């Protein structure tokens, strides 16, 4: 299943992407709900992640009930404005220096433990949103990343069980202002500028993704491929990261983990120019769709 959020006059709404278009979950629930248990069908991403575990049964029933039917609840994808495929109320935990070749190009040692830093709800953006570049920094860099959303409360889980706690995966763009990031030993300021975590366009449920360590990860800047790697190059795997975090932090449904970027970033190539207004960045991880944003 491919879940997403999209903008409406009433705020962000939950959608399901199908081959025929986008199901507006709230509108479809109202139109088709006589044969459904409406109480089990969330209409926002926050409702979806509000309990101790995400239950997709109602959404799957709605998707099945919509097959072959038409109505105002079926939207043309090219006409929607995507929101972020993440909860504004969950934690956002990012992993730095998590690819071997990226650590090498950064002239930094391979870390012995995951390097962690936060992002916050102000950083979230959807595919297609313009990303403003503030004038008080200059060294803007891209980072293509695999992101995941937690679907069950996780505390002290084993590495072997960790993937059972994943709701789904999505493309993430960990934009960074390097001059702010390395102003001090703490990276936060350079990572938490408004809209510096576009994420989406979809959240693809874990059953459709398979092994998260077998995904291609690519980034294009203005049509030129700049990053081209695989999640197999991760230093700390997705299950290791989830297990490691859960030993110290209880992970809740809706929490987002952003798992690091491969080689090819601007800071690792002196011949590259920093990002500037007008640049278009596109990211594609595995079968998760394409995340595209223009900088302003």
C-alpha atoms as an extended CHARMM CRD file, in Angstrom:
* protein
*
       296  EXT
         1         1  UNK       CA              0.0000000000        0.0000000000        0.0000000000  PROA      1               0.0000000000
         2         2  UNK       CA              1.1660000000        3.5030000000       -0.8420000000  PROA      2               0.0000000000
         3         3  UNK       CA             -0.0150000000        6.0740000000        1.6710000000  PROA      3               0.0000000000
         4         4  UNK       CA              0.4160000000        9.8330000000        1.3600000000  PROA      4               0.0000000000
         5         5  UNK       CA             -0.8110000000       13.1300000000        2.6660000000  PROA      5               0.0000000000
         6         6  UNK       CA             -2.0880000000       15.9650000000        0.5170000000  PROA      6               0.0000000000
         7         7  UNK       CA             -3.1310000000       19.5420000000        1.1050000000  PROA      7               0.0000000000
         8         8  UNK       CA             -6.7880000000       20.5710000000        1.2490000000  PROA      8               0.0000000000
         9         9  UNK       CA             -8.6310000000       23.6760000000        2.5070000000  PROA      9               0.0000000000
        10        10  UNK       CA             -9.2250000000       21.7470000000        5.7500000000  PROA      10              0.0000000000
        11        11  UNK       CA             -5.5300000000       20.8500000000        6.1710000000  PROA      11              0.0000000000
        12        12  UNK       CA             -3.5010000000       17.7580000000        5.3980000000  PROA      12              0.0000000000
        13        13  UNK       CA             -5.5840000000       14.7210000000        4.4780000000  PROA      13              0.0000000000
        14        14  UNK       CA             -4.6770000000       11.0530000000        4.1970000000  PROA      14              0.0000000000
        15        15  UNK       CA             -4.6680000000        9.4290000000        0.7760000000  PROA      15              0.0000000000
        16        16  UNK       CA             -4.0070000000        6.0550000000       -0.8360000000  PROA      16              0.0000000000
        17        17  UNK       CA             -2.2790000000        5.9500000000       -4.1970000000  PROA      17              0.0000000000
        18        18  UNK       CA             -3.7690000000        3.4970000000       -6.7070000000  PROA      18              0.0000000000
        19        19  UNK       CA             -3.2430000000        2.9260000000      -10.4150000000  PROA      19              0.0000000000
        20        20  UNK       CA             -6.4430000000        4.8990000000      -11.0800000000  PROA      20              0.0000000000
        21        21  UNK       CA             -5.6460000000        7.8870000000       -8.8870000000  PROA      21              0.0000000000
        22        22  UNK       CA             -5.5270000000        9.0390000000       -5.2880000000  PROA      22              0.0000000000
        23        23  UNK       CA             -8.2350000000        7.8910000000       -2.8960000000  PROA      23              0.0000000000
        24        24  UNK       CA             -9.2380000000       10.7440000000       -0.5880000000  PROA      24              0.0000000000
        25        25  UNK       CA             -9.7050000000        8.5500000000        2.4750000000  PROA      25              0.0000000000
        26        26  UNK       CA            -12.1070000000       10.8530000000        4.3250000000  PROA      26              0.0000000000
        27        27  UNK       CA            -14.3300000000       11.4400000000        1.2880000000  PROA      27              0.0000000000
        28        28  UNK       CA            -14.2610000000        7.7720000000        0.2520000000  PROA      28              0.0000000000
        29        29  UNK       CA            -15.1300000000        6.6710000000        3.7880000000  PROA      29              0.0000000000
        30        30  UNK       CA            -18.2140000000        8.8840000000        3.6820000000  PROA      30              0.0000000000
        31        31  UNK       CA            -19.2340000000        7.7170000000        0.2050000000  PROA      31              0.0000000000
        32        32  UNK       CA            -18.5140000000        3.9920000000        0.5880000000  PROA      32              0.0000000000
        33        33  UNK       CA            -18.8330000000        3.6220000000        4.3270000000  PROA      33              0.0000000000
        34        34  UNK       CA            -22.1100000000        1.7080000000        4.4990000000  PROA      34              0.0000000000
        35        35  UNK       CA            -20.1880000000       -1.5420000000        3.9950000000  PROA      35              0.0000000000
        36        36  UNK       CA            -17.2090000000       -0.5660000000        6.1460000000  PROA      36              0.0000000000
        37        37  UNK       CA            -16.3600000000       -0.2040000000        9.8040000000  PROA      37              0.0000000000
        38        38  UNK       CA            -15.7760000000        3.5540000000        9.6830000000  PROA      38              0.0000000000
        39        39  UNK       CA            -14.3480000000        3.6020000000       13.1870000000  PROA      39              0.0000000000
        40        40  UNK       CA            -11.3130000000        1.6850000000       11.9190000000  PROA      40              0.0000000000
        41        41  UNK       CA            -10.5350000000        4.0400000000        9.0300000000  PROA      41              0.0000000000
        42        42  UNK       CA             -8.2750000000        6.9790000000       10.0300000000  PROA      42              0.0000000000
        43        43  UNK       CA             -8.5240000000       10.1000000000        7.8940000000  PROA      43              0.0000000000
        44        44  UNK       CA             -5.2410000000       11.7900000000        8.8650000000  PROA      44              0.0000000000
        45        45  UNK       CA             -1.6980000000       10.5230000000        9.2870000000  PROA      45              0.0000000000
        46        46  UNK       CA             -1.8520000000       11.4500000000       12.9650000000  PROA      46              0.0000000000
        47        47  UNK       CA             -5.0070000000        9.3660000000       13.4700000000  PROA      47              0.0000000000
        48        48  UNK       CA             -3.2990000000        6.4540000000       11.7290000000  PROA      48              0.0000000000
        49        49  UNK       CA             -0.4370000000        6.5810000000       14.2410000000  PROA      49              0.0000000000
        50        50  UNK       CA             -2.4410000000        7.4370000000       17.3650000000  PROA      50              0.0000000000
        51        51  UNK       CA             -2.4030000000        4.0530000000       19.1160000000  PROA      51              0.0000000000
        52        52  UNK       CA              0.2420000000        1.6210000000       20.3290000000  PROA      52              0.0000000000
        53        53  UNK       CA              0.2640000000       -0.0600000000       16.9160000000  PROA      53              0.0000000000
        54        54  UNK       CA             -0.8980000000        0.9930000000       13.4560000000  PROA      54              0.0000000000
        55        55  UNK       CA             -3.8040000000       -1.0600000000       12.1130000000  PROA      55              0.0000000000
        56        56  UNK       CA             -4.0410000000       -0.9360000000        8.3090000000  PROA      56              0.0000000000
        57        57  UNK       CA             -7.0540000000       -3.2340000000        8.0670000000  PROA      57              0.0000000000
        58        58  UNK       CA             -9.5980000000       -0.4520000000        7.6370000000  PROA      58              0.0000000000
        59        59  UNK       CA             -7.5610000000        1.2900000000        4.9610000000  PROA      59              0.0000000000
        60        60  UNK       CA             -7.0890000000       -1.9890000000        3.1070000000  PROA      60              0.0000000000
        61        61  UNK       CA            -10.8470000000       -2.6030000000        3.2460000000  PROA      61              0.0000000000
        62        62  UNK       CA            -11.4700000000        0.8920000000        1.8900000000  PROA      62              0.0000000000
        63        63  UNK       CA             -8.9810000000        0.3810000000       -0.9390000000  PROA      63              0.0000000000
        64        64  UNK       CA            -10.7220000000       -2.8920000000       -1.8530000000  PROA      64              0.0000000000
        65        65  UNK       CA            -14.1800000000       -1.3070000000       -1.7080000000  PROA      65              0.0000000000
        66        66  UNK       CA            -13.0240000000        1.4810000000       -4.0480000000  PROA      66              0.0000000000
        67        67  UNK       CA            -11.8700000000       -0.8770000000       -6.7720000000  PROA      67              0.0000000000
        68        68  UNK       CA            -13.8590000000       -0.3570000000       -9.9710000000  PROA      68              0.0000000000
        69        69  UNK       CA            -15.8260000000        2.5570000000       -8.5280000000  PROA      69              0.0000000000
        70        70  UNK       CA            -15.6320000000        6.2620000000       -9.2970000000  PROA      70              0.0000000000
        71        71  UNK       CA            -16.5680000000        9.3730000000       -7.3820000000  PROA      71              0.0000000000
        72        72  UNK       CA            -15.3860000000       12.7660000000       -6.2510000000  PROA      72              0.0000000000
        73        73  UNK       CA            -13.1830000000       10.9180000000       -3.7390000000  PROA      73              0.0000000000
        74        74  UNK       CA            -10.9080000000        9.6410000000       -6.5470000000  PROA      74              0.0000000000
        75        75  UNK       CA             -8.4240000000       12.4110000000       -7.3420000000  PROA      75              0.0000000000
        76        76  UNK       CA             -6.0540000000       12.8640000000      -10.2580000000  PROA      76              0.0000000000
        77        77  UNK       CA             -2.5570000000       12.6400000000       -8.8130000000  PROA      77              0.0000000000
        78        78  UNK       CA             -1.2390000000       15.4660000000      -10.9940000000  PROA      78              0.0000000000
        79        79  UNK       CA             -3.7580000000       17.8260000000       -9.3720000000  PROA      79              0.0000000000
        80        80  UNK       CA             -2.8630000000       17.2380000000       -5.7260000000  PROA      80              0.0000000000
        81        81  UNK       CA             -0.2280000000       19.0160000000       -3.6550000000  PROA      81              0.0000000000
        82        82  UNK       CA              1.6660000000       16.4440000000       -1.6120000000  PROA      82              0.0000000000
        83        83  UNK       CA              2.2580000000       16.8510000000        2.0740000000  PROA      83              0.0000000000
        84        84  UNK       CA              5.0500000000       15.0740000000        3.9710000000  PROA      84              0.0000000000
        85        85  UNK       CA              4.7350000000       11.3240000000        4.4540000000  PROA      85              0.0000000000
        86        86  UNK       CA              5.3740000000       11.6700000000        8.1820000000  PROA      86              0.0000000000
        87        87  UNK       CA              3.6750000000       12.7050000000       11.3880000000  PROA      87              0.0000000000
        88        88  UNK       CA              4.1720000000       16.2230000000       12.7060000000  PROA      88              0.0000000000
        89        89  UNK       CA              3.7880000000       14.8630000000       16.2340000000  PROA      89              0.0000000000
        90        90  UNK       CA              6.3520000000       12.0660000000       16.1240000000  PROA      90              0.0000000000
        91        91  UNK       CA             10.0510000000       12.1410000000       16.8540000000  PROA      91              0.0000000000
        92        92  UNK       CA             12.4190000000       12.6330000000       13.9080000000  PROA      92              0.0000000000
        93        93  UNK       CA             15.7640000000       10.9270000000       14.4910000000  PROA      93              0.0000000000
        94        94  UNK       CA             18.5310000000       11.1130000000       11.9010000000  PROA      94              0.0000000000
        95        95  UNK       CA             21.7100000000        9.0710000000       11.4910000000  PROA      95              0.0000000000
        96        96  UNK       CA             24.8930000000       10.7290000000       10.2560000000  PROA      96              0.0000000000
        97        97  UNK       CA             27.9190000000        9.1900000000        8.5400000000  PROA      97              0.0000000000
        98        98  UNK       CA             26.1180000000        5.9010000000        7.9960000000  PROA      98              0.0000000000
        99        99  UNK       CA             27.6070000000        4.9370000000        4.6220000000  PROA      99              0.0000000000
       100       100  UNK       CA             31.1720000000        3.7280000000        4.3360000000  PROA      100             0.0000000000
       101       101  UNK       CA             32.0080000000        5.6000000000        1.1400000000  PROA      101             0.0000000000
       102       102  UNK       CA             30.3920000000        8.7870000000        2.4480000000  PROA      102             0.0000000000
       103       103  UNK       CA             32.5380000000        8.6580000000        5.5910000000  PROA      103             0.0000000000
       104       104  UNK       CA             35.5800000000        8.2290000000        3.3490000000  PROA      104             0.0000000000
       105       105  UNK       CA             34.7460000000       11.2060000000        1.1200000000  PROA      105             0.0000000000
       106       106  UNK       CA             34.1580000000       13.2930000000        4.2580000000  PROA      106             0.0000000000
       107       107  UNK       CA             37.6110000000       12.3530000000        5.5660000000  PROA      107             0.0000000000
       108       108  UNK       CA             36.0110000000       11.1210000000        8.7720000000  PROA      108             0.0000000000
       109       109  UNK       CA             36.5390000000        7.7770000000       10.5030000000  PROA      109             0.0000000000
       110       110  UNK       CA             33.8760000000        5.0840000000       10.3120000000  PROA      110             0.0000000000
       111       111  UNK       CA             31.8580000000        5.5770000000       13.5160000000  PROA      111             0.0000000000
       112       112  UNK       CA             31.7920000000        2.8240000000       16.1320000000  PROA      112             0.0000000000
       113       113  UNK       CA             28.2220000000        3.7320000000       17.1660000000  PROA      113             0.0000000000
       114       114  UNK       CA             25.4490000000        5.4810000000       15.2370000000  PROA      114             0.0000000000
       115       115  UNK       CA             25.8750000000        9.2560000000       15.0460000000  PROA      115             0.0000000000
       116       116  UNK       CA             22.4650000000       10.6820000000       15.9530000000  PROA      116             0.0000000000
       117       117  UNK       CA             20.8510000000       14.0970000000       15.6490000000  PROA      117             0.0000000000
       118       118  UNK       CA             17.2640000000       15.3640000000       15.6270000000  PROA      118             0.0000000000
       119       119  UNK       CA             15.1360000000       17.1790000000       13.1720000000  PROA      119             0.0000000000
       120       120  UNK       CA             11.7810000000       18.7290000000       14.0930000000  PROA      120             0.0000000000
       121       121  UNK       CA              8.3280000000       19.1920000000       12.6110000000  PROA      121             0.0000000000
       122       122  UNK       CA              9.2810000000       22.5910000000       11.1400000000  PROA      122             0.0000000000
       123       123  UNK       CA             11.6720000000       20.7790000000        8.7740000000  PROA      123             0.0000000000
       124       124  UNK       CA              8.9870000000       18.6360000000        7.1270000000  PROA      124             0.0000000000
       125       125  UNK       CA              7.9300000000       19.3170000000        3.5370000000  PROA      125             0.0000000000
       126       126  UNK       CA              6.2250000000       17.3850000000        0.7700000000  PROA      126             0.0000000000
       127       127  UNK       CA              7.3110000000       16.5030000000       -2.7140000000  PROA      127             0.0000000000
       128       128  UNK       CA              6.7950000000       19.4750000000       -5.0110000000  PROA      128             0.0000000000
       129       129  UNK       CA              7.0740000000       22.0730000000       -2.2560000000  PROA      129             0.0000000000
       130       130  UNK       CA              9.5060000000       24.8970000000       -2.7870000000  PROA      130             0.0000000000
       131       131  UNK       CA             12.2880000000       24.9570000000       -0.1880000000  PROA      131             0.0000000000
       132       132  UNK       CA             13.4200000000       28.4510000000        0.8820000000  PROA      132             0.0000000000
       133       133  UNK       CA             17.1440000000       29.0000000000        1.3890000000  PROA      133             0.0000000000
       134       134  UNK       CA             17.7130000000       31.5860000000        4.1430000000  PROA      134             0.0000000000
       135       135  UNK       CA             20.2210000000       34.3460000000        3.4170000000  PROA      135             0.0000000000
       136       136  UNK       CA             22.1770000000       33.7820000000        6.6600000000  PROA      136             0.0000000000
       137       137  UNK       CA             23.9680000000       30.6810000000        5.3150000000  PROA      137             0.0000000000
       138       138  UNK       CA             25.6600000000       29.8470000000        2.0150000000  PROA      138             0.0000000000
       139       139  UNK       CA             26.8860000000       26.2410000000        2.0320000000  PROA      139             0.0000000000
       140       140  UNK       CA             23.6960000000       24.3640000000        1.1870000000  PROA      140             0.0000000000
       141       141  UNK       CA             24.0840000000       20.6510000000        0.4790000000  PROA      141             0.0000000000
       142       142  UNK       CA             21.8110000000       17.7650000000       -0.5380000000  PROA      142             0.0000000000
       143       143  UNK       CA             21.5800000000       14.3070000000        1.0630000000  PROA      143             0.0000000000
       144       144  UNK       CA             19.4460000000       11.4940000000       -0.3640000000  PROA      144             0.0000000000
       145       145  UNK       CA             18.2760000000        9.1450000000        2.3890000000  PROA      145             0.0000000000
       146       146  UNK       CA             16.0480000000        6.1920000000        3.1240000000  PROA      146             0.0000000000
       147       147  UNK       CA             13.5140000000        7.1580000000        5.7790000000  PROA      147             0.0000000000
       148       148  UNK       CA             11.1910000000        4.8820000000        7.7080000000  PROA      148             0.0000000000
       149       149  UNK       CA              8.1700000000        5.3460000000        9.9320000000  PROA      149             0.0000000000
       150       150  UNK       CA              7.6280000000        3.2470000000       13.0520000000  PROA      150             0.0000000000
       151       151  UNK       CA              4.3240000000        1.3640000000       13.2270000000  PROA      151             0.0000000000
       152       152  UNK       CA              4.4210000000       -0.2530000000       16.7000000000  PROA      152             0.0000000000
       153       153  UNK       CA              5.6550000000        0.9000000000       20.0810000000  PROA      153             0.0000000000
       154       154  UNK       CA              9.2170000000       -0.3730000000       20.3570000000  PROA      154             0.0000000000
       155       155  UNK       CA             11.2320000000       -0.6490000000       23.5500000000  PROA      155             0.0000000000
       156       156  UNK       CA             14.3780000000       -2.7720000000       23.8850000000  PROA      156             0.0000000000
       157       157  UNK       CA             13.6050000000       -4.7820000000       20.7560000000  PROA      157             0.0000000000
       158       158  UNK       CA             16.1240000000       -7.1910000000       19.2750000000  PROA      158             0.0000000000
       159       159  UNK       CA             17.8090000000       -6.6510000000       15.9470000000  PROA      159             0.0000000000
       160       160  UNK       CA             16.1280000000       -9.8260000000       14.6950000000  PROA      160             0.0000000000
       161       161  UNK       CA             12.6570000000       -8.4590000000       15.4990000000  PROA      161             0.0000000000
       162       162  UNK       CA             13.2590000000       -4.8200000000       14.6190000000  PROA      162             0.0000000000
       163       163  UNK       CA             11.7730000000       -4.8030000000       11.1090000000  PROA      163             0.0000000000
       164       164  UNK       CA              8.4590000000       -6.0200000000       12.5320000000  PROA      164             0.0000000000
       165       165  UNK       CA              8.0940000000       -2.5240000000       14.0160000000  PROA      165             0.0000000000
       166       166  UNK       CA              8.3330000000       -0.6710000000       10.6900000000  PROA      166             0.0000000000
       167       167  UNK       CA              5.1350000000        0.7110000000        9.1830000000  PROA      167             0.0000000000
       168       168  UNK       CA              6.7410000000        1.7500000000        5.9140000000  PROA      168             0.0000000000
       169       169  UNK       CA              9.5370000000        3.4670000000        4.0360000000  PROA      169             0.0000000000
       170       170  UNK       CA              9.8960000000        6.6680000000        2.0380000000  PROA      170             0.0000000000
       171       171  UNK       CA             12.4000000000        8.9260000000        0.3270000000  PROA      171             0.0000000000
       172       172  UNK       CA             13.9600000000       11.5550000000        2.5530000000  PROA      172             0.0000000000
       173       173  UNK       CA             16.0450000000       14.6290000000        1.7100000000  PROA      173             0.0000000000
       174       174  UNK       CA             18.2390000000       15.6920000000        4.6210000000  PROA      174             0.0000000000
       175       175  UNK       CA             19.0960000000       19.1880000000        3.4240000000  PROA      175             0.0000000000
       176       176  UNK       CA             22.0460000000       20.6690000000        5.2890000000  PROA      176             0.0000000000
       177       177  UNK       CA             23.6160000000       24.0940000000        5.6940000000  PROA      177             0.0000000000
       178       178  UNK       CA             27.2310000000       23.0190000000        6.1680000000  PROA      178             0.0000000000
       179       179  UNK       CA             28.5000000000       26.3910000000        7.4080000000  PROA      179             0.0000000000
       180       180  UNK       CA             25.8990000000       26.3010000000       10.1800000000  PROA      180             0.0000000000
       181       181  UNK       CA             26.3010000000       22.5540000000       10.7880000000  PROA      181             0.0000000000
       182       182  UNK       CA             30.0100000000       22.8010000000       11.5420000000  PROA      182             0.0000000000
       183       183  UNK       CA             29.9580000000       26.1640000000       13.3000000000  PROA      183             0.0000000000
       184       184  UNK       CA             30.0530000000       24.1460000000       16.5340000000  PROA      184             0.0000000000
       185       185  UNK       CA             30.4600000000       20.4660000000       17.3930000000  PROA      185             0.0000000000
       186       186  UNK       CA             26.6550000000       20.1540000000       17.5130000000  PROA      186             0.0000000000
       187       187  UNK       CA             25.0410000000       19.7300000000       14.0850000000  PROA      187             0.0000000000
       188       188  UNK       CA             21.5160000000       20.8380000000       15.0020000000  PROA      188             0.0000000000
       189       189  UNK       CA             21.4210000000       24.3640000000       13.5750000000  PROA      189             0.0000000000
       190       190  UNK       CA             22.5820000000       23.3180000000       10.1130000000  PROA      190             0.0000000000
       191       191  UNK       CA             20.0240000000       20.5190000000        9.9700000000  PROA      191             0.0000000000
       192       192  UNK       CA             16.8370000000       22.0880000000       11.3310000000  PROA      192             0.0000000000
       193       193  UNK       CA             16.1460000000       25.0040000000        9.0040000000  PROA      193             0.0000000000
       194       194  UNK       CA             12.4660000000       25.2490000000        7.9750000000  PROA      194             0.0000000000
       195       195  UNK       CA             11.4770000000       22.6530000000        5.3280000000  PROA      195             0.0000000000
       196       196  UNK       CA             14.9110000000       21.0080000000        5.3850000000  PROA      196             0.0000000000
       197       197  UNK       CA             13.4070000000       17.5020000000        5.4290000000  PROA      197             0.0000000000
       198       198  UNK       CA             11.2320000000       16.9250000000        2.3670000000  PROA      198             0.0000000000
       199       199  UNK       CA              9.8550000000       13.3990000000        2.6820000000  PROA      199             0.0000000000
       200       200  UNK       CA              7.6680000000       11.3770000000        0.3280000000  PROA      200             0.0000000000
       201       201  UNK       CA              5.8590000000       11.4090000000       -2.0130000000  PROA      201             0.0000000000
       202       202  UNK       CA              4.5460000000        8.1600000000       -0.5250000000  PROA      202             0.0000000000
       203       203  UNK       CA              4.9450000000        6.0180000000        2.5410000000  PROA      203             0.0000000000
       204       204  UNK       CA              5.2100000000        2.5280000000        1.0550000000  PROA      204             0.0000000000
       205       205  UNK       CA              4.2010000000       -0.1450000000        3.5610000000  PROA      205             0.0000000000
       206       206  UNK       CA              6.9550000000       -2.5030000000        4.6240000000  PROA      206             0.0000000000
       207       207  UNK       CA              5.3650000000       -5.5610000000        2.9840000000  PROA      207             0.0000000000
       208       208  UNK       CA              5.8340000000       -3.9370000000       -0.4500000000  PROA      208             0.0000000000
       209       209  UNK       CA              9.4610000000       -2.9300000000        0.1180000000  PROA      209             0.0000000000
       210       210  UNK       CA             11.1310000000       -6.0860000000        1.3500000000  PROA      210             0.0000000000
       211       211  UNK       CA             14.7420000000       -6.0070000000        2.5270000000  PROA      211             0.0000000000
       212       212  UNK       CA             15.6900000000       -2.3750000000        3.2620000000  PROA      212             0.0000000000
       213       213  UNK       CA             19.3810000000       -3.2280000000        2.7430000000  PROA      213             0.0000000000
       214       214  UNK       CA             18.8130000000       -4.0410000000       -0.9370000000  PROA      214             0.0000000000
       215       215  UNK       CA             17.5600000000       -0.6880000000       -2.2150000000  PROA      215             0.0000000000
       216       216  UNK       CA             19.1790000000        1.5920000000       -4.7620000000  PROA      216             0.0000000000
       217       217  UNK       CA             19.5430000000        5.2090000000       -3.6340000000  PROA      217             0.0000000000
       218       218  UNK       CA             19.9530000000        7.9670000000       -6.2150000000  PROA      218             0.0000000000
       219       219  UNK       CA             19.8800000000       11.7570000000       -6.4000000000  PROA      219             0.0000000000
       220       220  UNK       CA             19.8070000000       14.1110000000       -9.3730000000  PROA      220             0.0000000000
       221       221  UNK       CA             20.6530000000       17.8140000000       -9.2770000000  PROA      221             0.0000000000
       222       222  UNK       CA             19.1100000000       19.6690000000      -12.2150000000  PROA      222             0.0000000000
       223       223  UNK       CA             19.0000000000       16.3550000000      -14.0850000000  PROA      223             0.0000000000
       224       224  UNK       CA             22.6270000000       15.3940000000      -13.3550000000  PROA      224             0.0000000000
       225       225  UNK       CA             23.0290000000       12.2430000000      -11.2840000000  PROA      225             0.0000000000
       226       226  UNK       CA             25.0970000000       13.0950000000       -8.2010000000  PROA      226             0.0000000000
       227       227  UNK       CA             24.4390000000       10.1750000000       -5.8380000000  PROA      227             0.0000000000
       228       228  UNK       CA             24.1640000000        6.5730000000       -7.0030000000  PROA      228             0.0000000000
       229       229  UNK       CA             24.5940000000        3.8940000000       -4.3680000000  PROA      229             0.0000000000
       230       230  UNK       CA             22.8360000000        1.1690000000       -2.4250000000  PROA      230             0.0000000000
       231       231  UNK       CA             21.5970000000        0.8190000000        1.1170000000  PROA      231             0.0000000000
       232       232  UNK       CA             23.8920000000       -2.2260000000        1.2740000000  PROA      232             0.0000000000
       233       233  UNK       CA             26.7240000000        0.2660000000        1.9410000000  PROA      233             0.0000000000
       234       234  UNK       CA             25.2160000000        1.2860000000        5.2960000000  PROA      234             0.0000000000
       235       235  UNK       CA             27.5260000000        0.9320000000        8.2690000000  PROA      235             0.0000000000
       236       236  UNK       CA             24.5920000000        0.3560000000       10.6320000000  PROA      236             0.0000000000
       237       237  UNK       CA             21.6770000000       -1.5050000000        9.0630000000  PROA      237             0.0000000000
       238       238  UNK       CA             18.0500000000       -0.4970000000        9.4580000000  PROA      238             0.0000000000
       239       239  UNK       CA             17.2900000000       -3.2790000000       11.9920000000  PROA      239             0.0000000000
       240       240  UNK       CA             20.4330000000       -2.4130000000       13.9510000000  PROA      240             0.0000000000
       241       241  UNK       CA             19.4480000000        1.2800000000       14.1020000000  PROA      241             0.0000000000
       242       242  UNK       CA             15.9140000000        0.4880000000       15.3050000000  PROA      242             0.0000000000
       243       243  UNK       CA             17.1660000000       -1.9500000000       17.9200000000  PROA      243             0.0000000000
       244       244  UNK       CA             19.9300000000        0.4130000000       19.0610000000  PROA      244             0.0000000000
       245       245  UNK       CA             17.5780000000        3.3640000000       19.4700000000  PROA      245             0.0000000000
       246       246  UNK       CA             14.9730000000        1.2880000000       21.2730000000  PROA      246             0.0000000000
       247       247  UNK       CA             17.4510000000        0.3930000000       24.0110000000  PROA      247             0.0000000000
       248       248  UNK       CA             17.4730000000        4.0610000000       25.0630000000  PROA      248             0.0000000000
       249       249  UNK       CA             14.3570000000        5.6910000000       23.5680000000  PROA      249             0.0000000000
       250       250  UNK       CA             10.8850000000        4.2010000000       23.3450000000  PROA      250             0.0000000000
       251       251  UNK       CA              9.8890000000        4.5080000000       19.6990000000  PROA      251             0.0000000000
       252       252  UNK       CA              6.2380000000        5.2730000000       19.0500000000  PROA      252             0.0000000000
       253       253  UNK       CA              3.9910000000        4.8530000000       15.9910000000  PROA      253             0.0000000000
       254       254  UNK       CA              4.6090000000        7.8250000000       13.7200000000  PROA      254             0.0000000000
       255       255  UNK       CA              8.2370000000        8.3320000000       14.7320000000  PROA      255             0.0000000000
       256       256  UNK       CA             10.4800000000        8.8520000000       11.7220000000  PROA      256             0.0000000000
       257       257  UNK       CA             14.0500000000        7.5770000000       11.3870000000  PROA      257             0.0000000000
       258       258  UNK       CA             16.2420000000        8.9460000000        8.5910000000  PROA      258             0.0000000000
       259       259  UNK       CA             19.0740000000        6.5170000000        7.9800000000  PROA      259             0.0000000000
       260       260  UNK       CA             21.9600000000        8.4650000000        6.3990000000  PROA      260             0.0000000000
       261       261  UNK       CA             23.2710000000        9.4280000000        2.9770000000  PROA      261             0.0000000000
       262       262  UNK       CA             25.7360000000        7.7610000000        0.5940000000  PROA      262             0.0000000000
       263       263  UNK       CA             28.7080000000        9.3030000000       -1.1470000000  PROA      263             0.0000000000
       264       264  UNK       CA             28.3560000000       12.1190000000       -3.6800000000  PROA      264             0.0000000000
       265       265  UNK       CA             27.4190000000       15.0790000000       -1.4630000000  PROA      265             0.0000000000
       266       266  UNK       CA             28.6980000000       18.5270000000       -2.3700000000  PROA      266             0.0000000000
       267       267  UNK       CA             30.8720000000       18.8470000000        0.7350000000  PROA      267             0.0000000000
       268       268  UNK       CA             32.8580000000       15.8170000000       -0.3890000000  PROA      268             0.0000000000
       269       269  UNK       CA             33.6440000000       17.2950000000       -3.8130000000  PROA      269             0.0000000000
       270       270  UNK       CA             35.5040000000       20.6180000000       -3.9050000000  PROA      270             0.0000000000
       271       271  UNK       CA             34.7180000000       20.9390000000       -7.6170000000  PROA      271             0.0000000000
       272       272  UNK       CA             30.9670000000       21.1550000000       -6.9080000000  PROA      272             0.0000000000
       273       273  UNK       CA             29.1560000000       24.4300000000       -6.2040000000  PROA      273             0.0000000000
       274       274  UNK       CA             26.8160000000       24.7320000000       -3.2480000000  PROA      274             0.0000000000
       275       275  UNK       CA             23.0730000000       24.5420000000       -3.8560000000  PROA      275             0.0000000000
       276       276  UNK       CA             21.4110000000       27.7850000000       -4.9060000000  PROA      276             0.0000000000
       277       277  UNK       CA             17.9410000000       29.1650000000       -5.5620000000  PROA      277             0.0000000000
       278       278  UNK       CA             16.4150000000       27.6480000000       -8.6780000000  PROA      278             0.0000000000
       279       279  UNK       CA             18.1040000000       24.2470000000       -8.2780000000  PROA      279             0.0000000000
       280       280  UNK       CA             15.8970000000       21.1690000000       -8.5800000000  PROA      280             0.0000000000
       281       281  UNK       CA             16.7200000000       18.0670000000       -6.5520000000  PROA      281             0.0000000000
       282       282  UNK       CA             15.1460000000       14.6600000000       -7.2220000000  PROA      282             0.0000000000
       283       283  UNK       CA             15.6200000000       11.5900000000       -5.0180000000  PROA      283             0.0000000000
       284       284  UNK       CA             14.6190000000        7.9990000000       -5.7110000000  PROA      284             0.0000000000
       285       285  UNK       CA             15.1850000000        5.1420000000       -3.2680000000  PROA      285             0.0000000000
       286       286  UNK       CA             14.2190000000        1.6690000000       -4.4840000000  PROA      286             0.0000000000
       287       287  UNK       CA             10.5540000000        1.5050000000       -5.4840000000  PROA      287             0.0000000000
       288       288  UNK       CA              9.4580000000        4.4090000000       -3.2690000000  PROA      288             0.0000000000
       289       289  UNK       CA              8.6360000000        6.8740000000       -6.0480000000  PROA      289             0.0000000000
       290       290  UNK       CA             10.3770000000       10.1620000000       -6.7840000000  PROA      290             0.0000000000
       291       291  UNK       CA             10.7660000000       13.0680000000       -4.3620000000  PROA      291             0.0000000000
       292       292  UNK       CA             11.3630000000       16.3660000000       -6.1820000000  PROA      292             0.0000000000
       293       293  UNK       CA             11.7960000000       19.8620000000       -4.7630000000  PROA      293             0.0000000000
       294       294  UNK       CA             12.9490000000       23.1950000000       -6.1340000000  PROA      294             0.0000000000
       295       295  UNK       CA             15.0160000000       25.5220000000       -3.9500000000  PROA      295             0.0000000000
       296       296  UNK       CA             14.0850000000       29.2130000000       -3.6060000000  PROA      296             0.0000000000
